[in-house]
Amino acid sequence: MRIAVTTPNGNVGRHVVPMLVRAGVRPLVLARHPDRLGPDLLAEVDTVTVDQRDPDAVVTATAGVDALFWVDPSTAGPDPLGDYALATEAVARAVRENGIARTVFQSSVGAEKRHGVGEIDGLARTEEALDAIGSAVTHLRCGFFFSNLVLQLEAIRAGEIPIILPPDQPMAWVAPRDIAEVAVTRLLNTEWSGRHVQAVHGPADLSWARAAEIVSAVLGREVRVRRIDDAAMRSLLGASGMTDGLVEAVLGMSTGLRGDFVPEQKRTVHTTTETTLAAWAYEVLRPLV
């Protein structure tokens, strides 16, 4: 069985590749910089240097692949949804032209809305394109990554994280490694077909206020959240160097999920994973702070 993995250096992919190796699989790794995997891991995988927004290159790279873990690559360009459209074209053509039997796609909670959720709208388009092919696909609707807190290191050190969601609004929070475990089990399981949506909700729904309490306890210092308006957040994101298009795409991932949004997939034994925010914060966040 030939399994291909994209974004092997990403938050989830960096766990997916070694998990497959430990399972006895020699995965095919698609990346712009495969050498970043490190020499030990590179000896256990096959690599292709490829830009995932180049449909012809992706089709060529995935010839002979039986199962594919696809992650739309992150973007910092002026037209994020345009970049997502190129990645969508690439994966759809690869699955269709190469007859890839099973695809596991890393999507997000909120993609079920299809419109109005900023950058997540790009993931929704990828879901729709893969669905239209008719081959076996599992969309992983993931919660808010714990690792997003790493992007807030300076704010955490200063003791205050600016947010635009209500501080008491609960949402699914999940460790990237848990997403990788779900992805790998789907990739290795050959007994499924058709379209599936598999939510990955982490161990519990957390509000930003509760998450700040957990992080404070782990770090041994107070970390608060402060709600600001959309205009203030737009200014903060722009000041960080983001293009106007990226600012709106990032902002929309929060504004589109405010209010009465409820994920399409309920929290069940199928969607709940084990790693807690406290455990992740002790392992990853505390050393960085």
C-alpha positions in Angstrom: 0.0 0.0 0.0 1.4 3.3 -1.1 0.6 6.2 1.2 1.4 9.8 0.4 1.6 12.6 3.0 1.6 16.3 2.4 2.8 19.1 4.7 5.1 16.7 6.6 6.6 19.6 8.5 3.3 21.1 9.6 1.6 20.9 13.0 -0.1 17.6 12.1 2.1 16.2 9.4 5.2 16.1 11.6 3.4 13.5 13.7 1.8 11.6 10.8 5.0 10.7 9.0 6.8 9.0 12.0 3.6 7.3 13.0 3.3 5.7 9.6 7.0 4.7 9.8 6.4 3.1 13.2 3.5 1.2 11.7 5.9 -0.3 9.1 4.9 1.9 6.2 7.4 3.7 4.0 5.4 6.8 3.1 5.8 9.1 0.1 6.4 12.6 1.4 5.4 15.6 -0.7 7.0 18.9 0.4 8.6 22.0 -0.8 11.5 21.4 1.7 11.6 17.6 2.4 15.2 18.0 3.8 13.7 19.6 6.9 12.5 16.2 8.1 16.0 15.4 9.4 18.4 12.7 8.2 17.0 9.9 10.4 13.5 10.2 9.2 14.5 10.9 5.6 16.1 7.4 5.5 12.7 5.9 6.2 10.6 7.7 3.6 10.5 8.5 -0.1 10.4 12.2 -1.0 9.2 14.4 -3.8 9.9 18.1 -3.9 6.7 19.7 -5.0 4.6 22.8 -4.6 1.0 21.7 -3.7 -0.4 24.7 -5.6 1.1 23.3 -8.8 -1.6 20.8 -10.1 0.6 19.2 -12.8 3.4 18.6 -10.3 1.0 17.1 -7.7 -0.5 14.8 -10.3 2.9 13.6 -11.4 4.1 13.1 -7.8 1.1 11.1 -6.7 1.1 8.5 -9.5 0.7 5.0 -8.1 -0.6 6.3 -4.7 -3.3 4.3 -2.9 -4.1 6.6 0.0 -3.4 10.3 0.4 -3.2 12.6 3.5 -3.9 16.0 2.1 -3.5 19.3 3.9 -4.1 22.6 2.0 -0.8 24.4 2.6 -0.9 27.6 4.7 -0.6 30.9 2.9 0.7 34.4 3.6 -0.2 35.8 0.2 -2.5 38.7 -0.7 -5.2 36.3 -2.0 -5.6 33.4 0.5 -8.7 31.9 -1.0 -7.1 32.0 -4.4 -4.2 30.0 -3.1 -6.6 27.5 -1.6 -8.3 27.2 -5.0 -5.0 26.2 -6.6 -4.4 23.6 -3.9 -8.0 22.3 -4.4 -7.5 22.0 -8.1 -4.2 20.1 -7.5 -5.7 17.5 -5.1 -8.9 17.0 -7.1 -6.9 16.4 -10.3 -4.5 14.0 -8.5 -7.3 11.9 -7.0 -9.3 11.8 -10.2 -6.4 11.3 -12.7 -4.4 8.8 -10.6 -7.4 6.9 -9.2 -6.4 7.4 -5.6 -8.6 5.0 -3.7 -8.8 6.9 -0.3 -8.1 10.5 0.7 -8.0 11.8 4.2 -8.4 15.6 4.1 -7.6 17.9 7.1 -10.5 20.3 7.2 -11.9 22.3 10.1 -14.9 22.8 12.3 -16.8 25.6 10.5 -16.3 24.2 7.0 -19.9 22.9 7.2 -21.1 26.5 6.9 -19.5 26.6 3.4 -19.4 30.4 3.3 -18.6 33.3 5.7 -15.8 31.7 7.8 -12.8 33.4 6.3 -9.9 31.1 5.5 -12.0 28.0 6.4 -14.1 28.8 3.2 -11.1 27.5 1.3 -11.3 24.2 3.1 -15.0 24.0 2.3 -14.2 24.3 -1.4 -11.7 21.5 -1.1 -14.3 19.3 0.6 -16.8 20.0 -2.2 -14.2 19.3 -4.9 -13.3 15.9 -3.4 -16.9 15.0 -2.8 -17.7 15.6 -6.5 -15.1 13.0 -7.6 -17.0 10.2 -5.8 -14.0 8.2 -4.5 -13.6 7.4 -0.8 -12.8 10.5 1.3 -12.8 11.3 4.9 -12.9 15.0 5.9 -11.4 15.6 9.4 -13.3 18.5 10.9 -10.7 19.6 13.4 -11.2 21.9 16.4 -9.0 24.9 17.4 -5.4 23.7 17.5 -3.6 24.0 20.8 -0.6 25.0 18.8 -2.3 28.3 17.8 -1.2 29.4 21.2 2.4 29.3 20.0 1.5 32.2 17.7 0.6 34.2 20.8 3.9 33.8 22.7 4.5 37.5 23.1 1.0 38.1 24.3 1.3 35.2 26.7 4.6 36.5 28.1 2.9 39.9 28.6 0.0 38.2 30.4 -2.9 39.1 28.1 -4.2 37.5 24.9 -6.5 39.7 22.7 -9.5 37.8 21.3 -12.7 38.7 19.4 -14.8 35.7 20.4 -16.8 36.0 23.6 -14.5 34.8 26.4 -17.2 32.4 27.7 -18.0 30.8 24.3 -17.0 27.2 24.4 -15.4 25.5 21.4 -13.5 22.4 20.6 -9.7 22.5 21.3 -7.4 19.8 20.1 -3.8 18.7 20.1 -2.3 18.3 16.6 -0.9 14.9 17.6 -4.4 13.7 18.2 -5.4 14.8 14.7 -2.5 12.8 13.4 -3.6 9.7 15.2 -7.0 9.9 13.7 -5.6 10.6 10.2 -3.2 7.6 10.4 -5.8 5.2 11.6 -8.0 6.2 8.6 -5.1 5.9 6.2 -4.2 2.4 7.4 -7.7 1.2 7.5 -8.7 -0.2 4.0 -12.2 -1.3 5.1 -14.1 2.0 4.4 -15.5 3.6 1.3 -17.7 6.5 0.3 -17.8 10.0 2.0 -17.2 10.4 5.7 -16.9 13.4 8.0 -14.9 12.7 11.1 -14.7 15.4 13.6 -11.7 15.7 15.9 -12.8 17.7 18.9 -10.1 17.0 21.5 -11.0 16.0 25.1 -13.3 18.9 26.0 -14.9 22.1 24.8 -13.1 25.1 26.3 -13.9 28.8 26.4 -11.0 31.2 26.0 -11.4 32.2 29.7 -11.1 28.5 30.8 -8.1 28.0 28.4 -6.4 31.0 30.0 -6.9 29.5 33.4 -5.3 26.3 32.4 -2.4 28.0 30.7 -1.9 30.2 33.8 -1.7 27.1 36.1 0.8 25.4 33.8 3.0 28.4 33.4 2.8 29.5 37.0 1.9 33.1 36.0 -1.4 34.8 35.2 -2.5 34.9 31.6 -5.8 36.7 30.9 -7.9 37.2 27.8 -9.1 40.6 26.8 -11.9 40.9 24.3 -11.4 43.6 21.6 -13.5 44.7 18.7 -13.0 43.6 15.1 -11.4 46.8 14.1 -8.8 46.6 16.8 -8.0 43.0 15.9 -7.8 44.0 12.2 -5.2 46.6 13.2 -3.2 44.1 15.3 -3.1 41.6 12.5 -2.1 44.2 9.9 0.7 45.5 12.2 2.1 42.0 12.4 2.8 42.1 8.6 -0.2 40.3 7.2 -1.6 41.4 3.9 -5.1 42.9 3.8 -6.5 39.7 2.2 -4.9 37.5 4.9 -6.1 39.8 7.7 -9.7 39.3 6.5 -9.3 35.6 6.0 -7.9 35.1 9.5 -10.5 37.4 11.1 -13.3 35.6 9.4 -12.3 32.3 11.1 -13.5 33.9 14.4 -16.3 36.2 13.2 -17.9 33.4 11.3 -18.1 31.2 14.3 -19.5 33.7 16.8 -22.9 33.6 18.3 -25.1 30.5 18.0 -22.8 28.4 15.8 -22.9 24.7 16.7 -20.6 22.2 14.9 -22.4 19.8 12.6 -20.7 16.8 14.3 -21.7 16.3 18.0 -19.1 15.4 20.6 -19.2 11.6 20.9 -16.7 8.8 21.5 -16.0 9.1 17.8 -15.0 12.7 17.9 -13.3 13.0 21.4 -9.6 12.5 21.7 -7.4 12.3 24.8 -4.6 14.9 25.0 -5.6 17.8 27.3 -4.6 21.4 27.0 -2.7 21.1 30.3 -0.7 18.2 29.1 0.1 19.8 25.8 1.0 23.1 27.5 3.4 21.4 29.9 5.1 19.6 27.0 5.2 22.3 24.3 4.2 25.8 25.5 5.9 26.0 28.9 9.4 25.4 27.5 8.8 28.0 24.8 7.6 30.6 27.3 
